[in-house]
Amino acid sequence: MDLVTQISFHHTVHRVVALGTLCALELRAEGHNAGYASLYSRSLLQNLREDGIYTRPLGNVIYLMCGPCTSPQTCRQLLEILYKRLEEFGQANQV
């Protein structure tokens, strides 16, 4: 199973859109944790920043984009780190 599919089946993820070098994922959230103004993803984003990965969050939706010249290996490493951090996020939030 490829990493994007694996991430899309993660219990903390509602949906994933991957197109070219863009990967957007919507975290499974309800009530005040959902929506544009949500801060639900804050701990996940902080952990990704500690790994040197900067994302564009919009509420409970996270956008990750590689440059067009980024190697497939680097993109795969980013997705592997994202999956690891989703595991930690899920354990902390018991989604």
N, CA, C and O atoms as a GROMACS GRO file, in nm:
protein
  380
    1MET      N    1   0.085  -0.118   0.000
    1MET     CA    2   0.000   0.000   0.000
    1MET      C    3   0.090   0.124   0.000
    1MET      O    4   0.184   0.133   0.079
    2ASP      N    5   0.061   0.219  -0.088
    2ASP     CA    6   0.145   0.340  -0.091
    2ASP      C    7   0.112   0.430   0.028
    2ASP      O    8   0.008   0.416   0.092
    3LEU      N    9   0.202   0.521   0.056
    3LEU     CA   10   0.191   0.604   0.176
    3LEU      C   11   0.068   0.695   0.177
    3LEU      O   12   0.007   0.714   0.282
    4VAL      N   13   0.033   0.751   0.063
    4VAL     CA   14  -0.084   0.839   0.060
    4VAL      C   15  -0.209   0.758   0.096
    4VAL      O   16  -0.295   0.807   0.170
    5THR      N   17  -0.221   0.638   0.044
    5THR     CA   18  -0.334   0.552   0.078
    5THR      C   19  -0.331   0.515   0.225
    5THR      O   20  -0.434   0.518   0.292
    6GLN      N   21  -0.215   0.482   0.275
    6GLN     CA   22  -0.200   0.447   0.416
    6GLN      C   23  -0.242   0.564   0.505
    6GLN      O   24  -0.311   0.545   0.605
    7ILE      N   25  -0.199   0.684   0.469
    7ILE     CA   26  -0.237   0.803   0.546
    7ILE      C   27  -0.388   0.824   0.538
    7ILE      O   28  -0.451   0.860   0.638
    8SER      N   29  -0.448   0.803   0.422
    8SER     CA   30  -0.592   0.825   0.406
    8SER      C   31  -0.675   0.729   0.491
    8SER      O   32  -0.789   0.761   0.526
    9PHE      N   33  -0.621   0.613   0.523
    9PHE     CA   34  -0.692   0.517   0.607
    9PHE      C   35  -0.661   0.534   0.756
    9PHE      O   36  -0.715   0.460   0.839
   10HIS      N   37  -0.576   0.629   0.791
   10HIS     CA   38  -0.541   0.650   0.931
   10HIS      C   39  -0.665   0.698   1.006
   10HIS      O   40  -0.743   0.778   0.954
   11HIS      N   41  -0.683   0.651   1.128
   11HIS     CA   42  -0.804   0.682   1.204
   11HIS      C   43  -0.818   0.831   1.241
   11HIS      O   44  -0.928   0.874   1.277
   12THR      N   45  -0.712   0.909   1.233
   12THR     CA   46  -0.722   1.052   1.264
   12THR      C   47  -0.756   1.136   1.141
   12THR      O   48  -0.778   1.256   1.153
   13VAL      N   49  -0.760   1.074   1.024
   13VAL     CA   50  -0.777   1.145   0.898
   13VAL      C   51  -0.916   1.122   0.841
   13VAL      O   52  -0.962   1.008   0.831
   14HIS      N   53  -0.981   1.230   0.803
   14HIS     CA   54  -1.113   1.221   0.741
   14HIS      C   55  -1.101   1.199   0.590
   14HIS      O   56  -1.171   1.115   0.533
   15ARG      N   57  -1.013   1.275   0.528
   15ARG     CA   58  -0.993   1.258   0.383
   15ARG      C   59  -0.857   1.313   0.342
   15ARG      O   60  -0.799   1.396   0.411
   16VAL      N   61  -0.807   1.264   0.229
   16VAL     CA   62  -0.679   1.308   0.173
   16VAL      C   63  -0.700   1.338   0.025
   16VAL      O   64  -0.770   1.266  -0.046
   17VAL      N   65  -0.638   1.447  -0.019
   17VAL     CA   66  -0.635   1.480  -0.161
   17VAL      C   67  -0.488   1.494  -0.199
   17VAL      O   68  -0.415   1.571  -0.137
   18ALA      N   69  -0.445   1.420  -0.299
   18ALA     CA   70  -0.308   1.428  -0.347
   18ALA      C   71  -0.312   1.454  -0.497
   18ALA      O   72  -0.376   1.381  -0.573
   19LEU      N   73  -0.244   1.559  -0.537
   19LEU     CA   74  -0.240   1.597  -0.677
   19LEU      C   75  -0.103   1.655  -0.707
   19LEU      O   76  -0.067   1.761  -0.656
   20GLY      N   77  -0.028   1.585  -0.789
   20GLY     CA   78   0.107   1.631  -0.820
   20GLY      C   79   0.192   1.633  -0.695
   20GLY      O   80   0.208   1.530  -0.628
   21THR      N   81   0.247   1.749  -0.663
   21THR     CA   82   0.333   1.760  -0.545
   21THR      C   83   0.257   1.812  -0.422
   21THR      O   84   0.319   1.843  -0.320
   22LEU      N   85   0.125   1.821  -0.432
   22LEU     CA   86   0.042   1.869  -0.321
   22LEU      C   87  -0.027   1.753  -0.253
   22LEU      O   88  -0.083   1.665  -0.319
   23CYS      N   89  -0.023   1.753  -0.120
   23CYS     CA   90  -0.097   1.655  -0.040
   23CYS      C   91  -0.172   1.734   0.067
   23CYS      O   92  -0.110   1.800   0.150
   24ALA      N   93  -0.304   1.726   0.064
   24ALA     CA   94  -0.386   1.793   0.165
   24ALA      C   95  -0.460   1.687   0.244
   24ALA      O   96  -0.517   1.594   0.187
   25LEU      N   97  -0.459   1.702   0.375
   25LEU     CA   98  -0.535   1.607   0.456
   25LEU      C   99  -0.622   1.680   0.555
   25LEU      O  100  -0.581   1.779   0.616
   26GLU      N  101  -0.743   1.630   0.569
   26GLU     CA  102  -0.838   1.685   0.664
   26GLU      C  103  -0.843   1.591   0.783
   26GLU      O  104  -0.873   1.473   0.770
   27LEU      N  105  -0.812   1.647   0.899
   27LEU     CA  106  -0.817   1.567   1.020
   27LEU      C  107  -0.962   1.541   1.060
   27LEU      O  108  -1.048   1.627   1.043
   28ARG      N  109  -0.986   1.423   1.113
   28ARG     CA  110  -1.119   1.388   1.162
   28ARG      C  111  -1.144   1.471   1.288
   28ARG      O  112  -1.078   1.452   1.390
   29ALA      N  113  -1.241   1.561   1.280
   29ALA     CA  114  -1.269   1.651   1.392
   29ALA      C  115  -1.416   1.685   1.394
   29ALA      O  116  -1.483   1.682   1.290
   30GLU      N  117  -1.466   1.716   1.512
   30GLU     CA  118  -1.607   1.752   1.528
   30GLU      C  119  -1.620   1.877   1.613
   30GLU      O  120  -1.528   1.913   1.687
   31GLY      N  121  -1.733   1.941   1.603
   31GLY     CA  122  -1.763   2.058   1.686
   31GLY      C  123  -1.663   2.170   1.666
   31GLY      O  124  -1.630   2.207   1.553
   32HIS      N  125  -1.614   2.224   1.777
   32HIS     CA  126  -1.521   2.338   1.770
   32HIS      C  127  -1.384   2.298   1.716
   32HIS      O  128  -1.303   2.385   1.684
   33ASN      N  129  -1.355   2.167   1.706
   33ASN     CA  130  -1.228   2.121   1.651
   33ASN      C  131  -1.227   2.120   1.499
   33ASN      O  132  -1.121   2.103   1.438
   34ALA      N  133  -1.342   2.138   1.438
   34ALA     CA  134  -1.352   2.137   1.292
   34ALA      C  135  -1.365   2.280   1.240
   34ALA      O  136  -1.405   2.371   1.313
   35GLY      N  137  -1.333   2.297   1.114
   35GLY     CA  138  -1.355   2.426   1.050
   35GLY      C  139  -1.231   2.511   1.035
   35GLY      O  140  -1.124   2.480   1.086
   36TYR      N  141  -1.251   2.619   0.965
   36TYR     CA  142  -1.143   2.708   0.924
   36TYR      C  143  -1.066   2.769   1.042
   36TYR      O  144  -0.945   2.786   1.033
   37ALA      N  145  -1.135   2.801   1.151
   37ALA     CA  146  -1.070   2.868   1.263
   37ALA      C  147  -1.020   2.770   1.371
   37ALA      O  148  -0.972   2.813   1.475
   38SER      N  149  -1.032   2.642   1.346
   38SER     CA  150  -0.993   2.541   1.443
   38SER      C  151  -0.842   2.543   1.470
   38SER      O  152  -0.762   2.566   1.380
   39LEU      N  153  -0.807   2.518   1.595
   39LEU     CA  154  -0.666   2.505   1.634
   39LEU      C  155  -0.633   2.359   1.664
   39LEU      O  156  -0.529   2.329   1.724
   40TYR      N  157  -0.720   2.269   1.623
   40TYR     CA  158  -0.708   2.127   1.654
   40TYR      C  159  -0.575   2.067   1.610
   40TYR      O  160  -0.520   1.981   1.679
   41SER      N  161  -0.524   2.110   1.498
   41SER     CA  162  -0.402   2.051   1.442
   41SER      C  163  -0.274   2.110   1.501
   41SER      O  164  -0.164   2.069   1.462
   42ARG      N  165  -0.285   2.202   1.592
   42ARG     CA  166  -0.170   2.276   1.645
   42ARG      C  167  -0.056   2.185   1.694
   42ARG      O  168   0.060   2.209   1.658
   43SER      N  169  -0.085   2.084   1.773
   43SER     CA  170   0.021   1.996   1.827
   43SER      C  171   0.087   1.915   1.715
   43SER      O  172   0.208   1.894   1.717
   44LEU      N  173   0.008   1.871   1.619
   44LEU     CA  174   0.063   1.797   1.505
   44LEU      C  175   0.157   1.887   1.425
   44LEU      O  176   0.266   1.845   1.387
   45LEU      N  177   0.115   2.008   1.400
   45LEU     CA  178   0.197   2.103   1.323
   45LEU      C  179   0.328   2.135   1.394
   45LEU      O  180   0.433   2.145   1.331
   46GLN      N  181   0.321   2.151   1.526
   46GLN     CA  182   0.442   2.180   1.602
   46GLN      C  183   0.540   2.064   1.593
   46GLN      O  184   0.660   2.085   1.576
   47ASN      N  185   0.491   1.942   1.604
   47ASN     CA  186   0.578   1.825   1.593
   47ASN      C  187   0.639   1.815   1.453
   47ASN      O  188   0.756   1.778   1.439
   48LEU      N  189   0.562   1.846   1.351
   48LEU     CA  190   0.616   1.844   1.215
   48LEU      C  191   0.724   1.952   1.198
   48LEU      O  192   0.825   1.928   1.132
   49ARG      N  193   0.703   2.069   1.257
   49ARG     CA  194   0.804   2.176   1.250
   49ARG      C  195   0.934   2.132   1.316
   49ARG      O  196   1.043   2.164   1.268
   50GLU      N  197   0.923   2.060   1.427
   50GLU     CA  198   1.043   2.008   1.494
   50GLU      C  199   1.121   1.913   1.403
   50GLU      O  200   1.242   1.898   1.416
   51ASP      N  201   1.050   1.850   1.310
   51ASP     CA  202   1.113   1.762   1.212
   51ASP      C  203   1.160   1.838   1.088
   51ASP      O  204   1.214   1.778   0.995
   52GLY      N  205   1.141   1.970   1.087
   52GLY     CA  206   1.181   2.052   0.972
   52GLY      C  207   1.079   2.055   0.860
   52GLY      O  208   1.112   2.092   0.748
   53ILE      N  209   0.955   2.016   0.890
   53ILE     CA  210   0.849   2.014   0.789
   53ILE      C  211   0.752   2.127   0.820
   53ILE      O  212   0.691   2.131   0.927
   54TYR      N  213   0.738   2.217   0.725
   54TYR     CA  214   0.647   2.330   0.740
   54TYR      C  215   0.528   2.309   0.649
   54TYR      O  216   0.544   2.278   0.531
   55THR      N  217   0.409   2.326   0.705
   55THR     CA  218   0.286   2.301   0.632
   55THR      C  219   0.203   2.428   0.630
   55THR      O  220   0.235   2.526   0.697
   56ARG      N  221   0.096   2.425   0.552
   56ARG     CA  222   0.002   2.536   0.548
   56ARG      C  223  -0.127   2.486   0.611
   56ARG      O  224  -0.204   2.415   0.545
   57PRO      N  225  -0.153   2.522   0.736
   57PRO     CA  226  -0.277   2.478   0.799
   57PRO      C  227  -0.392   2.576   0.774
   57PRO      O  228  -0.373   2.697   0.773
   58LEU      N  229  -0.508   2.522   0.754
   58LEU     CA  230  -0.632   2.599   0.750
   58LEU      C  231  -0.731   2.523   0.836
   58LEU      O  232  -0.802   2.435   0.788
   59GLY      N  233  -0.735   2.557   0.964
   59GLY     CA  234  -0.819   2.484   1.057
   59GLY      C  235  -0.771   2.341   1.073
   59GLY      O  236  -0.654   2.317   1.104
   60ASN      N  237  -0.861   2.246   1.051
   60ASN     CA  238  -0.824   2.106   1.065
   60ASN      C  239  -0.779   2.044   0.932
   60ASN      O  240  -0.774   1.922   0.919
   61VAL      N  241  -0.747   2.129   0.833
   61VAL     CA  242  -0.693   2.083   0.705
   61VAL      C  243  -0.548   2.128   0.696
   61VAL      O  244  -0.515   2.244   0.721
   62ILE      N  245  -0.462   2.033   0.658
   62ILE     CA  246  -0.318   2.059   0.650
   62ILE      C  247  -0.273   2.038   0.506
   62ILE      O  248  -0.304   1.936   0.445
   63TYR      N  249  -0.202   2.135   0.452
   63TYR     CA  250  -0.149   2.127   0.316
   63TYR      C  251   0.002   2.109   0.321
   63TYR      O  252   0.072   2.183   0.389
   64LEU      N  253   0.050   2.010   0.249
   64LEU     CA  254   0.192   1.980   0.241
   64LEU      C  255   0.227   1.979   0.092
   64LEU      O  256   0.165   1.908   0.014
   65MET      N  257   0.328   2.057   0.054
   65MET     CA  258   0.363   2.064  -0.087
   65MET      C  259   0.513   2.059  -0.105
   65MET      O  260   0.588   2.132  -0.040
   66CYS      N  261   0.557   1.972  -0.194
   66CYS     CA  262   0.698   1.964  -0.233
   66CYS      C  263   0.716   2.047  -0.360
   66CYS      O  264   0.621   2.065  -0.437
   67GLY      N  265   0.835   2.095  -0.381
   67GLY     CA  266   0.866   2.166  -0.505
   67GLY      C  267   0.871   2.068  -0.622
   67GLY      O  268   0.890   1.948  -0.601
   68PRO      N  269   0.854   2.117  -0.743
   68PRO     CA  270   0.853   2.027  -0.859
   68PRO      C  271   0.987   1.956  -0.883
   68PRO      O  272   0.990   1.856  -0.954
   69CYS      N  273   1.094   2.007  -0.827
   69CYS     CA  274   1.225   1.943  -0.845
   69CYS      C  275   1.265   1.856  -0.726
   69CYS      O  276   1.376   1.802  -0.722
   70THR      N  277   1.176   1.841  -0.629
   70THR     CA  278   1.203   1.758  -0.512
   70THR      C  279   1.206   1.612  -0.555
   70THR      O  280   1.121   1.568  -0.631
   71SER      N  281   1.303   1.539  -0.506
   71SER     CA  282   1.316   1.398  -0.545
   71SER      C  283   1.201   1.317  -0.486
   71SER      O  284   1.151   1.350  -0.378
   72PRO      N  285   1.160   1.211  -0.555
   72PRO     CA  286   1.057   1.122  -0.501
   72PRO      C  287   1.097   1.065  -0.364
   72PRO      O  288   1.011   1.044  -0.278
   73GLN      N  289   1.224   1.040  -0.344
   73GLN     CA  290   1.272   0.988  -0.215
   73GLN      C  291   1.245   1.088  -0.103
   73GLN      O  292   1.201   1.049   0.005
   74THR      N  293   1.271   1.215  -0.128
   74THR     CA  294   1.246   1.319  -0.027
   74THR      C  295   1.096   1.330   0.003
   74THR      O  296   1.057   1.342   0.119
   75CYS      N  297   1.014   1.327  -0.102
   75CYS     CA  298   0.868   1.332  -0.082
   75CYS      C  299   0.822   1.214   0.002
   75CYS      O  300   0.737   1.229   0.090
   76ARG      N  301   0.877   1.097  -0.026
   76ARG     CA  302   0.841   0.976   0.051
   76ARG      C  303   0.882   0.992   0.197
   76ARG      O  304   0.807   0.954   0.287
   77GLN      N  305   1.000   1.047   0.222
   77GLN     CA  306   1.046   1.068   0.359
   77GLN      C  307   0.952   1.163   0.434
   77GLN      O  308   0.922   1.141   0.552
   78LEU      N  309   0.905   1.268   0.367
   78LEU     CA  310   0.811   1.362   0.428
   78LEU      C  311   0.682   1.291   0.467
   78LEU      O  312   0.628   1.313   0.576
   79LEU      N  313   0.632   1.207   0.378
   79LEU     CA  314   0.509   1.133   0.406
   79LEU      C  315   0.528   1.032   0.519
   79LEU      O  316   0.437   1.010   0.599
   80GLU      N  317   0.645   0.970   0.525
   80GLU     CA  318   0.674   0.876   0.634
   80GLU      C  319   0.674   0.948   0.769
   80GLU      O  320   0.620   0.897   0.867
   81ILE      N  321   0.734   1.065   0.773
   81ILE     CA  322   0.736   1.144   0.896
   81ILE      C  323   0.594   1.188   0.932
   81ILE      O  324   0.555   1.183   1.048
   82LEU      N  325   0.518   1.231   0.832
   82LEU     CA  326   0.380   1.271   0.856
   82LEU      C  327   0.301   1.156   0.917
   82LEU      O  328   0.226   1.176   1.013
   83TYR      N  329   0.317   1.036   0.863
   83TYR     CA  330   0.244   0.920   0.916
   83TYR      C  331   0.284   0.893   1.062
   83TYR      O  332   0.199   0.866   1.146
   84LYS      N  333   0.412   0.899   1.089
   84LYS     CA  334   0.461   0.878   1.226
   84LYS      C  335   0.399   0.980   1.321
   84LYS      O  336   0.355   0.945   1.431
   85ARG      N  337   0.397   1.105   1.279
   85ARG     CA  338   0.340   1.211   1.363
   85ARG      C  339   0.189   1.196   1.377
   85ARG      O  340   0.133   1.233   1.481
   86LEU      N  341   0.121   1.144   1.275
   86LEU     CA  342  -0.022   1.118   1.286
   86LEU      C  343  -0.048   1.011   1.391
   86LEU      O  344  -0.146   1.019   1.466
   87GLU      N  345   0.038   0.910   1.397
   87GLU     CA  346   0.025   0.806   1.498
   87GLU      C  347   0.033   0.867   1.638
   87GLU      O  348  -0.050   0.838   1.724
   88GLU      N  349   0.132   0.953   1.660
   88GLU     CA  350   0.147   1.020   1.789
   88GLU      C  351   0.027   1.110   1.819
   88GLU      O  352  -0.022   1.114   1.931
   89PHE      N  353  -0.018   1.183   1.719
   89PHE     CA  354  -0.133   1.272   1.733
   89PHE      C  355  -0.257   1.193   1.772
   89PHE      O  356  -0.334   1.234   1.859
   90GLY      N  357  -0.276   1.079   1.707
   90GLY     CA  358  -0.391   0.994   1.737
   90GLY      C  359  -0.388   0.940   1.878
   90GLY      O  360  -0.491   0.934   1.945
   91GLN      N  361  -0.270   0.901   1.924
   91GLN     CA  362  -0.258   0.851   2.061
   91GLN      C  363  -0.286   0.961   2.163
   91GLN      O  364  -0.349   0.936   2.265
   92ALA      N  365  -0.239   1.080   2.135
   92ALA     CA  366  -0.258   1.192   2.227
   92ALA      C  367  -0.403   1.239   2.232
   92ALA      O  368  -0.450   1.285   2.335
   93ASN      N  369  -0.474   1.227   2.119
   93ASN     CA  370  -0.611   1.278   2.110
   93ASN      C  371  -0.716   1.168   2.116
   93ASN      O  372  -0.836   1.198   2.125
   94GLN      N  373  -0.675   1.043   2.112
   94GLN     CA  374  -0.767   0.929   2.117
   94GLN      C  375  -0.888   0.951   2.030
   94GLN      O  376  -1.002   0.948   2.077
   95VAL      N  377  -0.862   0.973   1.899
   95VAL     CA  378  -0.970   0.996   1.803
   95VAL      C  379  -1.037   0.866   1.770
   95VAL      O  380  -1.131   0.862   1.691
   0.00000   0.00000   0.00000
